[in-house]
């Protein structure tokens, strides 16, 4: 059974930082591309950042220079380091594992940026 479990969300002030984690089980983790998505309140889900098995990364323009995605294949974990957080970063953040026709999602973790 495949599971993706996110953690690390919470309430943070503007300018603050959070580190999200997503632990995978039931998949050959190193073979999967791992992506972070977010869904702000009342808006559509959007891709935030992604990392391939070979550790190539990509970012949404809105988070470039502030967010960093990384992975630890031995721990089957992908991370999203979020710095200089803004109110518009408020959203439910989910991780996704993708490979060929495989597509798995976690339940998400809430991030709220507010003073």
N, C-alpha and C positions, 0 to 999 in steps of 0.2 A: 504494500500500500504506500502510495506516494504522499508525503506530507511536506509542506513548507510552512514554517512557523516564524512569524515576524515578532520582533520585540524592540524596545528602546524608544517608543513614542512617548509623548507627554506634552505638558504645557511648558513653554519657554518664552522668555521675553524677546522682543525684537533685538537682533544683534547677537543672540545666543547661539548655542550649538547643541546638536543632538547626534548620536550615532545609532543608526538602525542596524539590526542584524536579522538575517533570515537563515534559519537552519533547515537543511533539506534532509529527507530520509526516503529510502525506497528508490533512488535513482543513482546512476553512475554520474555523480555530480560533475566531475571534471569534463565530461563530454557535453555538458549543457551550457548554452548561453543563459546568463542570468540578467534579468532586467528588473528595475524598480519603476513602478508606475504610481501615480497618485490621482485621487479624485477629490477635488475641492468641493465644498458644499454647493449643491445646485449646478455643478458643472460636469462635463464629460471627463472620463479618465484620460490621462495623458502620460506618455513615456517621459520619465525623468532622466534615467541613466541606465546604461547596459554594459556588460562585460562578457567577453567571450571566454572560452576555455583557455585560449592563448593569451588572455588578459588584455586584449584590445578593448578600448573603452569608447563610449560615445555619451554625449550629454545634450539635454535640451538647452537651447540658448538661454533660457531664463535662469538656469542654475550653474552655467559654466563659470568657473573660477570660485564658486562657493561650495559646491558639492563634490565629493570624491567617492567613486565606487571602487570596491576592491573585493577580492575573494581569497578564501583559504580552503583549498581543495581537500586538505587533510581533515579539516573540521567540517567540511561540507557546508560552509557558511559564506554568505555574501553580505557585505557591509555597505552602508551608505553614510558617510560622514557629511553632516550638514552644518556648515558654518554661516555666519552672517545672516541668520534666518530673518525672513520678512513675514509680515502678516499674510501676504499672498502665498506663502508656502503652506499655510494651513490646509490640511487635507488628510484623507486616509491613504496611507502608503502601503502598497502591496508588492510582493516580489513575484516574479514569474520565471519559470524554468522552461526553456524551449529547445527542442532538437527535432529536426525533421517534422513529423506529424505530432510529436509529443508537445503538450502544452499544459503546464500545471500552475496553479495559483495558490497563494496563501490567503489567509483570512484578512490580513491587513492590521496595521497599527495606526492609531490616531496621533497626528501631530497638530498641535494648536500653538500658534505664535501670537501672543497678545501681551499687552502691558497691563 
